[in-house]
């Protein structure tokens, strides 16, 4: 009895201490004292990959730091002049690095972001006519609070701002689309890219609703577990595969964190975060196709999965099973690491800290070649992107890096 009383007292004190800490962080975050509550919660909910054994690559190259001690950079995009923009997951700020390598103090843009666990400022894209209109698109989880916080989010916003001289034009923000979000801490999304057809594509996760039985990823009307397709103004194209009332482009995805368009065929390729083992997918994502989640993960090779695949003509198996937690996806169009790699696809694998190179078949529909291009990249890769001069840039939880050929 005495031991139980002591235990209960300790638990009560722990709870009170946690409430005190959280309340203090909320106040500090609200009044600008430099404490990010979202970063506190992220440390609770997310694990980091183990320390790396040192950088190696299949070509002679070195890993250089572009931005050290960064505040959780996620998506990377390059302006036409070579300026790098990246989003900060928890603060909602968009930062700029000049072609000379200088990180500017003032953010290019700043969005009020609810960044609990896997939520945050997760999408970034330039309008295809950026040089003429200065349009920058961003995707961030949010709620009704007008400041950065780690409260549960209520929606995922796709917004557009106009950029001039690396600053947002006051009053230029436009809400392009609002996607319902989950209060659960995970699988919010997702990235933004413009396709060769000029449409805005958005990957959105299953919002972690797979923790309870549900079929949202299988329902074209439910905006979870999907690849979505919008016009640049947020309206729905009339030729969307599930009809002009649904932005859904492809269904049955668990959490496609990033994707890229093939510069040759225009095909859309992306990873899909599984639940470990043989369920981490690399997909050719096609209009109207069904990738199985939550009824199939990885190749449809169990009796139940095979029954689902046989009964679903639109079902597609992945092209390849890769290592755990695929994140950034990018095509190499410059060949700085060798002419043999031109138009090959590169995909980051978060847990092992590796970048995989995938060569596609002549018809650009199958995997023809597959190898680990680089390994030993520390602290979890969030995105990869090729710069205008052909170097591969990497965002991690604490830095922006690049691979420089010797």
Secondary structure, DSSP 8 states (H G I E B T S, - for coil): -HHHHHHHHHHHHHHHHHHHHHHHHHHHHHTTSS--HHHHHHHHH----------EESSSEEEEEEESS-S-EEEEEE-TTS-EEEEETTT-EEEEE-TTS-B-SS-SEE---B-STT-SEEEEEE-TTHHHH-EEEEEEEE-S-SS-B-S---EEEEEEEEEETTEE-TT--EEEEEEE--SSSS-----EEE-TTS-EEEEE--TTGGGSS--GGG-TTS-SSEEEEE-TTS---TT-TT-TT--EEEE--S----EEE-TTT--EEEEE--SSGGG-EEEEE-TT-B--TTT--SS--SHHHHHHHHH-TTB---SEE-SS-EEEEEE--S-TT-GGGTT-EEEEETTTTEEEEEEE-TTSSSEEEEEEEEE---S-EEEEEE-TTS-EEEEESS-EEEEEE-
